Amino acid sequence: MRLAVLGAGAWGSALATSFSGAHRVTLWARRDAHRLAQARESPYLPGERFPDTLCVEGDLATALRDADLVLVATATAGLRDTVRAVEDTRPGLPLLWACKGFETGTRRLPHEVVAEVRGATSPCGALSGPSFALEVSRGQPTAVVLASRDGAFAATTAAALNGPRLRIYSSDDLVGVELGGAVKNVIAIAAGIADGLALGRNARAALVTRGLAEIVRLGVAMGGQPATFMGLAGLGDLVLTCTGELSRNRAVGLALAAGKTLEAALAELGHVSEGVASALAVRDLARERGVDMPIAEAVCGILFGGLSPAAAVRELLAREPKAEGA
């Protein structure tokens, strides 16, 4: 397959590297394409060399010219403009996206953004699941899910891209897969705060479990399938992001627990934190649907409401007990 990966950040570079083993891959970089082509590695993944077969391109039309499939690996904030550019160049080209979260301002999930740009009938889908870019780039075993409302497209494309080191499962629950990938980042900030406050492993296990309950409640209210949240894009991604040392959202929580401001935490991170960008959208969507999400509410209070991490923990622990499934 001839694959164009758009976005040369950590995730785009890792996916392009992984797929280069079996496909003809072009990695498009908006900036510094010549430097990347010469260096043969991404500055976001220092030391991880691009395969010799990977082509780095700075011109979008050239990157898309012979592509059978395009994979957008920008941040969610760049999805709309990138998809619009693809449509202007190769309208209707089968398209995947690997970003997670909500579009700032509109609260749109990625598939809603794509549908607004190119319509709802063109073949497209989301790639999501528990996957740190560094490990994917190194060829360490990883499993993700490719979701599309067109189940046949999801199954066929997943089979074409599936490999021994990056296993790809298919799903027709696009909403559930995207919501799992978006909301887990908010819960991971809470997990980082809990770890930063040295609350212990018992507390982390409780937070991950109750966080999953919040994800399921919102996900089902928005049309997702309950089983999806027990899979790779739900529980799998949540556990990895809440516990892994490479988790950017957990790192934000650790910094906040250490008394740093949000601005300082993000500056120290040096990468995008989708959990910060998604927190208000998650809270507001839950309120509109009458979904109880106390962990997400607490995270928003810490990020944007002046609530201290210690006070947020006290408020959560002081909640009235209720049936676990309520």
C-alpha positions as CSV (number, residue, x, y, z in Angstrom):
1,M,0.0,0.0,0.0
2,R,1.1,3.6,-0.7
3,L,0.5,5.5,2.5
4,A,0.9,9.2,3.3
5,V,1.3,10.1,6.9
6,L,0.6,13.8,7.6
7,G,2.3,15.2,10.6
8,A,6.0,14.6,11.6
9,G,5.6,14.9,15.4
10,A,6.3,12.0,17.7
11,W,3.1,10.0,16.8
12,G,3.3,10.6,13.0
13,S,7.0,9.7,12.9
14,A,6.4,6.6,14.9
15,L,3.5,5.4,12.7
16,A,5.4,6.2,9.6
17,T,8.4,4.3,10.8
18,S,6.3,1.3,11.8
19,F,4.4,1.1,8.5
20,S,7.5,1.5,6.4
21,G,8.4,-2.1,7.0
22,A,5.6,-3.3,4.8
23,H,4.3,-0.3,2.8
24,R,5.6,2.6,0.7
25,V,5.3,5.4,3.2
26,T,5.7,9.2,2.7
27,L,5.9,11.3,5.9
28,W,4.7,14.9,5.3
29,A,6.2,17.6,7.5
30,R,4.6,21.0,7.5
31,R,7.9,22.6,8.5
32,D,11.6,21.6,8.3
33,A,11.0,18.7,5.9
34,H,14.5,19.1,4.4
35,R,16.1,19.1,7.8
36,L,14.1,16.0,8.8
37,A,15.1,14.2,5.6
38,Q,18.8,14.9,6.2
39,A,18.7,14.1,10.0
40,R,16.6,10.9,9.4
41,E,15.0,11.2,12.8
42,S,12.3,13.3,14.5
43,P,13.3,15.8,17.2
44,Y,10.5,14.4,19.2
45,L,12.0,10.9,19.2
46,P,15.7,11.6,19.4
47,G,17.9,8.6,18.5
48,E,15.1,6.7,16.7
49,R,16.2,6.6,13.1
50,F,13.9,6.7,10.2
51,P,14.0,3.6,8.0
52,D,15.9,4.0,4.7
53,T,12.7,3.3,2.8
54,L,10.8,6.2,4.5
55,C,10.4,9.3,2.3
56,V,10.1,12.7,4.0
57,E,8.3,15.3,2.0
58,G,7.5,19.0,2.6
59,D,5.0,19.4,-0.3
60,L,1.6,18.1,0.4
61,A,0.6,17.6,-3.2
62,T,3.6,15.4,-3.8
63,A,3.0,13.4,-0.6
64,L,-0.5,12.7,-1.6
65,R,0.0,12.2,-5.4
66,D,0.2,8.4,-5.4
67,A,-1.3,7.6,-2.0
68,D,-3.9,4.9,-1.6
69,L,-4.6,6.0,2.0
70,V,-3.8,9.1,4.1
71,L,-3.2,9.0,7.8
72,V,-3.5,12.4,9.6
73,A,-1.3,12.4,12.7
74,T,-1.5,16.0,13.7
75,A,-2.9,17.2,17.0
76,T,-6.7,17.5,17.1
77,A,-6.3,21.3,16.8
78,G,-4.8,20.8,13.4
79,L,-7.2,18.2,12.1
80,R,-9.7,20.5,10.3
81,D,-7.1,22.4,8.3
82,T,-5.2,19.3,7.4
83,V,-8.3,17.4,6.2
84,R,-9.4,20.5,4.2
85,A,-6.0,20.6,2.5
86,V,-6.3,17.0,1.6
87,E,-9.7,17.5,0.2
88,D,-8.4,20.4,-1.9
89,T,-5.7,18.2,-3.3
90,R,-7.1,14.7,-3.5
91,P,-10.9,14.8,-2.7
92,G,-12.4,11.6,-1.5
93,L,-9.0,9.9,-0.7
94,P,-9.5,7.2,2.0
95,L,-8.5,8.8,5.2
96,L,-7.6,7.9,8.8
97,W,-6.8,10.1,11.8
98,A,-4.7,9.2,14.8
99,C,-5.5,12.2,17.0
100,K,-7.6,12.1,20.2
101,G,-9.7,14.6,22.0
102,F,-12.2,17.4,21.1
103,E,-11.8,20.4,18.8
104,T,-11.4,23.5,20.9
105,G,-14.4,25.8,20.8
106,T,-16.7,23.4,18.9
107,R,-16.4,20.4,21.2
108,R,-16.5,18.2,18.0
109,L,-15.0,14.8,18.1
110,P,-12.6,14.1,15.2
111,H,-15.1,12.2,13.1
112,E,-17.5,15.2,13.3
113,V,-14.7,17.5,12.2
114,V,-13.9,15.3,9.2
115,A,-17.6,15.0,8.2
116,E,-18.0,18.7,8.2
117,V,-15.0,19.1,5.9
118,R,-15.5,16.2,3.5
119,G,-19.0,14.9,4.0
120,A,-20.1,11.7,5.7
121,T,-19.8,9.3,2.8
122,S,-16.1,9.3,2.0
123,P,-14.3,6.2,3.5
124,C,-12.6,7.2,6.8
125,G,-11.9,6.1,10.3
126,A,-10.0,6.6,13.5
127,L,-6.9,4.8,14.8
128,S,-6.7,4.7,18.6
129,G,-5.6,2.6,21.5
130,P,-2.9,2.1,24.1
131,S,0.3,3.2,22.2
132,F,3.2,5.3,23.3
133,A,5.0,6.7,20.2
134,L,8.5,5.8,21.4
135,E,7.6,2.1,21.8
136,V,5.9,2.0,18.4
137,S,8.9,3.6,16.8
138,R,11.1,1.0,18.4
139,G,9.0,-1.9,17.1
140,Q,7.8,-3.0,20.5
141,P,4.6,-5.0,20.4
142,T,1.5,-2.7,20.4
143,A,-2.2,-3.3,19.7
144,V,-4.6,-0.6,18.5
145,V,-8.0,-0.4,17.0
146,L,-9.2,1.1,13.7
147,A,-12.8,2.3,13.9
148,S,-15.2,3.4,11.2
149,R,-18.9,3.6,10.8
150,D,-18.3,1.5,7.6
151,G,-17.4,-1.8,9.2
152,A,-16.2,-3.3,5.9
153,F,-13.7,-0.4,5.4
154,A,-12.5,-0.8,9.0
155,A,-12.0,-4.5,8.6
156,T,-10.3,-4.3,5.2
157,T,-8.0,-1.4,6.1
158,A,-7.1,-2.9,9.5
159,A,-6.1,-6.1,7.7
160,A,-4.0,-4.3,5.2
161,L,-2.1,-2.3,7.9
162,N,-1.8,-5.0,10.5
163,G,1.7,-6.2,11.2
164,P,3.5,-8.5,13.7
165,R,4.6,-5.6,15.8
166,L,1.7,-3.2,15.4
167,R,-1.5,-5.3,15.6
168,I,-4.6,-3.6,14.4
169,Y,-8.1,-4.7,15.3
170,S,-11.3,-3.3,13.6
171,S,-14.5,-1.8,15.1
172,D,-17.6,-0.2,13.8
173,D,-18.1,1.9,17.0
174,L,-16.4,5.1,15.9
175,V,-18.0,7.2,18.6
176,G,-17.1,4.8,21.4
177,V,-13.5,4.5,20.2
178,E,-13.0,8.3,19.9
179,L,-14.6,9.0,23.3
180,G,-12.5,6.4,25.0
181,G,-9.4,8.0,23.6
182,A,-10.5,11.5,24.5
183,V,-11.8,11.1,28.1
184,K,-9.0,8.8,29.3
185,N,-6.6,11.7,29.0
186,V,-8.6,13.7,31.5
187,I,-8.6,10.8,33.9
188,A,-4.9,10.4,33.4
189,I,-4.3,13.9,34.7
190,A,-6.2,12.9,37.9
191,A,-4.0,9.7,38.1
192,G,-0.9,11.9,37.9
193,I,-2.1,14.1,40.7
194,A,-2.9,11.1,42.9
195,D,0.6,9.6,42.3
196,G,2.2,13.0,42.8
197,L,0.4,13.3,46.2
198,A,1.7,9.8,47.1
199,L,-1.8,8.5,47.7
200,G,-0.7,5.0,46.9
201,R,-1.5,2.1,44.6
202,N,-4.9,1.4,46.2
203,A,-6.0,5.0,45.4
204,R,-4.7,4.7,41.8
205,A,-6.6,1.4,41.2
206,A,-9.7,3.0,42.6
207,L,-9.3,6.1,40.5
208,V,-8.7,4.1,37.3
209,T,-11.8,2.0,38.0
210,R,-14.1,4.9,38.8
211,G,-12.6,6.8,35.9
212,L,-13.6,4.0,33.6
213,A,-17.1,4.1,35.0
214,E,-17.2,7.8,34.1
215,I,-16.0,7.1,30.6
216,V,-18.6,4.4,30.1
217,R,-21.5,6.6,31.3
218,L,-20.6,9.5,29.0
219,G,-19.7,7.2,26.1
220,V,-23.0,5.4,26.2
221,A,-24.9,8.6,26.6
222,M,-23.3,9.9,23.4
223,G,-24.0,6.7,21.4
224,G,-21.0,4.5,22.1
225,Q,-21.3,0.7,22.7
226,P,-20.6,-0.4,26.3
227,A,-18.3,-3.3,25.1
228,T,-16.0,-0.8,23.3
229,F,-14.9,0.7,26.6
230,M,-13.7,-2.7,27.9
231,G,-11.4,-2.9,24.9
232,L,-8.2,-1.4,23.6
233,A,-9.6,2.1,23.0
234,G,-11.2,2.2,26.5
235,L,-9.7,0.2,29.4
236,G,-6.5,-0.5,27.5
237,D,-5.7,3.1,26.7
238,L,-6.9,4.3,30.2
239,V,-4.6,1.9,32.1
240,L,-1.6,2.8,29.9
241,T,-2.1,6.5,30.2
242,C,-2.8,6.5,33.9
243,T,0.2,4.4,34.8
244,G,2.9,4.7,32.1
245,E,6.0,6.8,32.7
246,L,5.8,8.1,29.1
247,S,2.3,9.5,29.6
248,R,2.1,13.3,29.0
249,N,-1.2,13.7,30.7
250,R,0.0,11.9,33.8
251,A,3.1,14.1,33.7
252,V,0.8,17.2,33.9
253,G,-0.9,15.8,36.9
254,L,2.4,15.0,38.6
255,A,3.5,18.6,38.0
256,L,0.3,20.0,39.4
257,A,0.6,17.9,42.5
258,A,4.1,19.3,43.0
259,G,2.6,22.8,43.2
260,K,3.4,24.0,39.7
261,T,1.0,26.1,37.8
262,L,-0.7,24.8,34.7
263,E,1.3,27.1,32.5
264,A,4.6,25.8,34.1
265,A,3.5,22.2,33.8
266,L,2.7,22.6,30.1
267,A,5.9,24.5,29.4
268,E,7.9,21.8,31.1
269,L,6.1,19.1,29.1
270,G,7.1,20.6,25.8
271,H,4.3,18.6,24.0
272,V,0.5,18.9,23.6
273,S,-1.6,17.6,26.5
274,E,-4.9,16.6,25.0
275,G,-6.3,16.0,28.5
276,V,-6.0,19.7,29.3
277,A,-7.5,20.7,26.0
278,S,-10.4,18.2,26.4
279,A,-11.3,18.6,30.1
280,L,-13.8,21.4,29.7
281,A,-15.5,19.8,26.8
282,V,-15.9,16.5,28.7
283,R,-17.3,18.3,31.8
284,D,-19.8,20.4,29.7
285,L,-20.9,17.4,27.6
286,A,-21.5,15.4,30.8
287,R,-23.5,18.2,32.4
288,E,-25.7,18.6,29.3
289,R,-26.5,14.9,29.4
290,G,-27.0,14.7,33.1
291,V,-24.0,12.3,33.4
292,D,-22.2,12.2,36.8
293,M,-18.4,12.6,36.3
294,P,-16.9,13.7,39.6
295,I,-13.3,13.0,38.6
296,A,-13.6,15.0,35.5
297,E,-15.3,17.8,37.4
298,A,-12.4,17.8,39.9
299,V,-9.8,17.9,37.2
300,C,-11.5,21.0,35.7
301,G,-11.6,22.6,39.1
302,I,-7.8,22.1,39.5
303,L,-7.0,23.2,35.9
304,F,-9.3,26.2,35.6
305,G,-11.1,26.9,38.9
306,G,-8.3,27.5,41.4
307,L,-9.0,24.3,43.3
308,S,-5.9,22.8,44.9
309,P,-5.1,19.1,44.2
310,A,-5.4,18.3,48.0
311,A,-8.8,20.0,48.3
312,A,-10.0,18.1,45.2
313,V,-9.0,14.8,46.7
314,R,-10.8,15.7,50.0
315,E,-14.0,16.6,48.1
316,L,-13.9,13.3,46.1
317,L,-13.4,11.2,49.3
318,A,-16.2,13.1,51.1
319,R,-18.8,12.1,48.5
320,E,-21.8,10.1,49.7
321,P,-21.4,6.3,49.2
322,K,-23.7,4.6,46.7
323,A,-24.1,1.4,44.8
324,E,-21.1,0.7,42.6
325,G,-23.1,0.3,39.4
326,A,-25.2,3.5,40.0
